[in-house]
Amino acid sequence: MFRKNAVGVFCLSFLIACQPIEETLDISKPAEQYIGLDEYKNRKQLKELVGVDPVHTEWCAAFVNFVLDIQDIPGSESVSDYPLMARSFLTWGEEVLDEPIKGDIVIFPRGGKLWQGHVGFFIKEIQYENRTRWIILGGNQDNTVSYAEFNPKKAIAIRRKSLISWRNKQHQ
């Protein structure tokens, strides 16, 4: 009996191990060490990190690109001529059609112009008072690197970088 079960467990484990699993990156983790940096109090440090003056430039996309860069992941400059715009991430990575997972990049509209937006890293979904909100980690959220709540219905895109596609591009 033991031998039959052991063979069955081995076969099941082998089949599971051989299934193609799409690995994903939680690219938000390195961003956590910068939480609390303020565009006024930490202006010089932020300017050095993100490459723009945070007091005079909307810097959410610059922060996301910085976090990608420190992980050797190409940012939106790899897909757009305007990497400082949040919407430059609309064609970055792969489109997510289902629920976001931690580390996905989410793009939201902002202001009244089509080119305006906000971008950050999805952290988690929360529920309260019969409302769903997404917690986004990003730069230029109330002038700081912080967690902020966003209405998921307003998201215009969710993008993800898979380990498989990233590794394939690294070996080309």
N, C-alpha and C positions, 0 to 999 in steps of 0.2 A: 504494500500500500504506500509506504513512504517513497519508494523508488518511483512509482507511477506519478505521485504528486510532485516529486522533485523534478521529474522530466517535464511535467506540465508547467510548473513555475518557471523552469529554465526557458522553455519555448515561448511562453508569454512574455517574459523579460526580454528575450531576444527580439521578438516582434515589436515590442514597444520601443526598444533601443534603436531599431532600424527604421522607425517611422521618421520622415523628414519633419523636424520641428523647427519652426521659424523662430530663431532666437532674436530677442530685441534688446536694445541698449537702454538702460536707464541713464540717459545723458544728463539728467537733472542733478545728480548727486554732487558733482563738484561745485555747483552753483550755491549750495547751502553754506559754504564757508564765507560767502560774501553777504549774507543776510545782515541787514542793518546799515550797510554802507549808504550814506546820504549824499545826494548830489551837491549839497552846500557844505556840509561838515567834512566830507571826504572827497571834495572836488578833485584835488590833485591826484589822489590814488585812483579814483574812477577814471579820470582822463587817461592815466597811464595804462589802465587795464583795458578799457574799451576803445581807446583811440579817438574819442571825441570829447568835447567839453560838455559835460552833462547839464550844465546850467543853460546852455544855448542850443542844444541839440536834443531832440527826442532820442533817447538812447536804449530803448527796449531791444531793438534788433541788434544793436552793437553789443549789448550784454549777452544775448543768446549766441551770437557769433563768437564772442570771446570764450564762452563756456565750451563751445564746440572745438574751438581752436586749441585750447589747453588739453584736449583729448585727442588731438590730431585727426579730428573729423572735419571734413570740408563743410564750411558754412554756406550761407545763402549767396556768397560771392561766387560760388561754383555754379550757380544757376541763374544769377541775376546781375545786371549791370548796376543795380541800386541796392546793395546789401544793407544799407542803413534804414531801409524801409521795412516795416513789419511784414508787409505783403510780399516782400521778396522771398519769403518762406513758402508761398503758395505752391511752388513747384519743387521745393526741396524734399528729398527723401521719397517715401511712398505715401500715397493717400490712405488714410484710415477711414474705412467705411463703417466699422462697428464701434464699440465703446473704446474710449481712450484708455491707455495704461500709463503708469507712472513713467515720466520721461518723454512722453510724446510732446511735440511742439504744437501749440494751439494758436491760431490767428483769429483775432476779433476785429470788428470794425471800430473806428473811432472818428469822432467829428462828422462833418457832413460831406466830406469830399471822398470820392471813390478811392483815391490813393492812400488815404489815411488808415491807420490800423494800430493794433497792439499785438505783441507776441510774447509768449512765455512758455514755461514747461508745465504740463499737467502733473499734478501731484495726487489729488484724489477727489472723489465726489462726496458731497455731504448732503444730508437732508435735514431740513428744519422748517417748521411752520408750513408743511405741505409744499415746500419749494425745494427744488434741486439746485445746487450750486457746485461749481467746480473751483477747487483751490488751485491757483496758478502761482508758480514761483517765477518771478521775473524782475527785470530792472525797470526803473522809471515807473514804479507803482507807488504812487504818493511820494514821488521824488526819491525813492529808496529801492534797494534790492529787498524784496519782501514777498510774503505770501499774500494773495488777495483773492477775494471771491468774485466769480464771474458767472453770469447766466449762461448755461450751456447752449440755450436756444439761439444765442447771438453769435456763437462761433461760426466763422465762415470756412474754416478748414482745420483739419487735424492731420499732422504729418508725422511719420515715424521713420527712423533709420534702423534697419535690421542688421544684425551682425553678419548675416550671410552676404547681403549685398555689399556691405562695407568691406568685409574681408575679400570678396571677389574683386572689388575695385583696387584694393591694396596690392593685389598680386598681378595686376595687369601691366 
